[in-house]
Amino acid sequence: MMTGVTKGFLYRCKCAYNHFGFGVSQEGNTIEIRKFAGESRVRVLKLRDGVTIVRPDNKDEKDDILISGNDIDAVSQTAADLNTCAVIRNKDLRRFLDGIFVSSRGHVVEE
């Protein structure tokens, strides 16, 4: 508990796509995933309480999603929900490697 309050928790997720490009946008307390795997359906994910999401502005990290908060359960579950929301189904998983994956975990305040 003290670690979350003093340092905070940070998960960095990476949007990876090879065949179908997709877009991730944040509106208030929800995240929208558009055009995933060429679909026209918009996937909506509701954020948990105490979790904030930041999209970096620089071009090198344009496909990164930073999930941060004080509660490790809420932060990690939001990252897991985001990963589960973007899963390729009914296609060869060796060929279609599109999705949102956790690339690193750590603290907001590094020592």
Phi, psi and omega in degrees: 000320181293327180295318180295322182285321184276319185251327185079163181243144183224126173245132177252119179252148182240131174271116181245130177212144179238315182267307186245117174285147179219161182241143178240126179227154181242130176230101179068244184259014181231157175242135179244131176249118184247144175059034178286128181058031178077009181281154175267350181286141177263123178268129184243132179235126180272133179284151175278163181293137177083008182250134176240148180237134181233136173254122179297149183271335185286156186290331182293330183247035185291337180260014180264149174231124180256119180250123183223158178173177181268337182262116183293328179295316181291320181292313181291325178290326175295319177295321178292321177296321178294321177294316182289329181292332183247074180239134177282129178237151176062028174222165180288114184290342176284336183261318182261101185256027182282148177157184177242122187235147176283122181260331177202157177231151179179203180249154178293316179261110179270146180266000000 
